[in-house]
């Protein structure tokens, strides 16, 4: 109801109570929806990094060996979601485990995270191949689009529920 110059105007919105009930439902389900959307985005970025690893050139002394490349592909993954602050979610994409290249210093195999950092940043013996940052930047817009599509679909499904 609104007043203007002594007149009273009555507004009638049909279905407003139903809409308010659905928005209230959204409040309780928004964390789950945000998590699903974030995992969609992480999957897009992870696939971009995987493709960048596949595209890395083989070179036994100055690049990456077949075993190191396979280790990176096998060790690529993402962490469980963390929620340290209200409204903020974190997921890390990284490398876990060891490859099959056994050395005196690494008898269980070389750590995949170490190899990824060495390839990405370069060393005195290895050429720099900035594959991680390029893959993440290349996938940023696709990732955001995937998250938006997932979130919009979840909202649409929620609004269809009675």
C-alpha positions in Angstrom: 0.0 0.0 0.0 1.3 3.4 -0.9 0.1 6.9 -0.1 0.3 9.9 -2.3 -1.4 13.3 -1.8 -4.0 11.9 0.5 -5.0 9.1 -1.8 -4.5 5.4 -1.0 -3.3 3.1 -3.7 -3.7 -0.7 -3.3 -1.4 -3.0 -5.1 -2.3 -6.6 -5.7 0.4 -9.1 -6.7 -0.9 -12.5 -7.3 1.5 -15.3 -6.3 3.7 -13.0 -4.2 3.4 -15.2 -1.1 4.4 -18.3 -3.2 7.4 -16.4 -4.6 8.4 -15.3 -1.1 8.2 -18.9 0.1 10.5 -20.0 -2.8 13.0 -17.2 -2.0 13.0 -18.4 1.6 13.8 -21.9 0.4 16.7 -20.5 -1.6 18.2 -19.1 1.6 18.6 -22.5 3.1 19.9 -24.1 0.0 22.3 -21.4 -1.3 25.4 -23.0 0.2 24.8 -26.3 -1.6 24.1 -24.5 -4.8 27.3 -22.4 -4.5 29.3 -25.6 -3.9 27.9 -27.3 -6.9 28.5 -24.2 -9.1 32.1 -23.9 -7.8 32.9 -27.5 -8.6 31.6 -27.0 -12.1 34.1 -24.1 -12.5 36.9 -26.0 -11.0 36.3 -28.9 -13.4 36.6 -26.6 -16.3 39.9 -25.1 -15.0 41.2 -28.6 -14.2 40.5 -29.8 -17.7 42.3 -26.8 -19.1 45.4 -27.7 -17.0 45.2 -31.3 -18.0 45.2 -30.3 -21.7 48.2 -28.0 -21.0 50.1 -30.9 -19.5 49.3 -33.1 -22.5 50.7 -30.4 -24.7 54.0 -30.1 -22.8 56.9 -31.0 -25.1 59.0 -34.1 -24.2 62.7 -33.5 -23.7 64.8 -35.8 -21.5 67.2 -33.2 -20.2 65.8 -29.7 -20.7 62.0 -30.5 -20.6 59.8 -33.1 -19.2 60.1 -36.9 -19.5 57.3 -39.3 -20.4 57.2 -40.6 -16.8 57.1 -37.1 -15.3 54.3 -36.1 -17.7 52.3 -39.2 -16.7 52.9 -38.4 -13.0 51.5 -34.9 -13.5 48.4 -36.2 -15.3 47.8 -38.8 -12.6 48.5 -36.4 -9.7 46.3 -33.5 -10.9 43.3 -33.0 -8.7 41.4 -30.6 -6.4 40.9 -30.4 -2.7 37.8 -30.6 -0.7 35.9 -27.3 -0.4 36.8 -25.1 2.6 34.5 -22.4 4.0 36.6 -20.3 6.4 34.4 -17.2 6.2 30.7 -16.7 5.6 30.1 -16.4 1.9 33.6 -17.4 0.8 34.4 -20.9 -0.5 37.9 -22.2 -1.4 39.0 -25.1 -3.6 42.6 -25.7 -4.5 43.8 -27.3 -7.8 47.1 -29.0 -7.5 49.3 -32.0 -7.8 49.6 -34.9 -5.4 51.7 -38.0 -5.2 54.8 -39.1 -6.9 55.8 -40.1 -10.4 57.7 -43.3 -11.3 61.2 -41.6 -11.7 63.2 -42.9 -8.8 66.4 -41.2 -7.9 68.9 -41.3 -5.0 67.3 -38.2 -3.5 63.7 -39.4 -4.2 63.6 -43.2 -3.8 59.8 -43.3 -3.8 59.6 -41.2 -7.0 59.8 -37.5 -7.6 57.0 -35.4 -6.1 54.5 -34.3 -8.7 54.2 -30.8 -7.1 57.9 -30.3 -7.4 58.0 -31.3 -11.0 55.0 -29.0 -11.8 56.7 -26.1 -10.1 60.0 -26.8 -11.9 58.4 -27.0 -15.3 56.2 -24.0 -14.7 58.9 -21.7 -13.3 62.0 -23.2 -14.9 65.3 -24.2 -13.2 68.9 -23.8 -14.1 68.6 -27.1 -16.1 65.1 -26.9 -17.2 63.4 -24.4 -19.6 60.5 -22.3 -18.2 57.2 -23.5 -19.6 54.5 -21.4 -17.9 51.7 -23.9 -18.5 49.7 -23.6 -15.3 49.1 -19.8 -15.4 48.3 -19.8 -19.1 45.8 -22.7 -18.7 44.0 -21.0 -15.8 43.8 -17.7 -17.6 42.6 -19.4 -20.7 39.8 -21.2 -18.8 38.7 -18.3 -16.6 35.8 -17.1 -18.7 34.6 -20.6 -19.5 34.8 -21.5 -15.8 32.7 -18.5 -14.8 30.1 -19.3 -17.5 29.9 -22.9 -16.3 29.3 -21.7 -12.7 26.6 -19.3 -13.8 24.9 -21.9 -15.9 24.9 -24.4 -13.0 23.7 -21.8 -10.5 20.9 -20.6 -12.8 19.8 -24.2 -13.4 19.6 -24.9 -9.6 17.6 -21.7 -9.1 15.3 -22.7 -11.9 14.8 -26.1 -10.4 14.1 -24.7 -7.0 11.5 -22.3 -8.4 9.7 -25.2 -10.1 9.4 -27.0 -6.8 6.2 -26.5 -4.8 
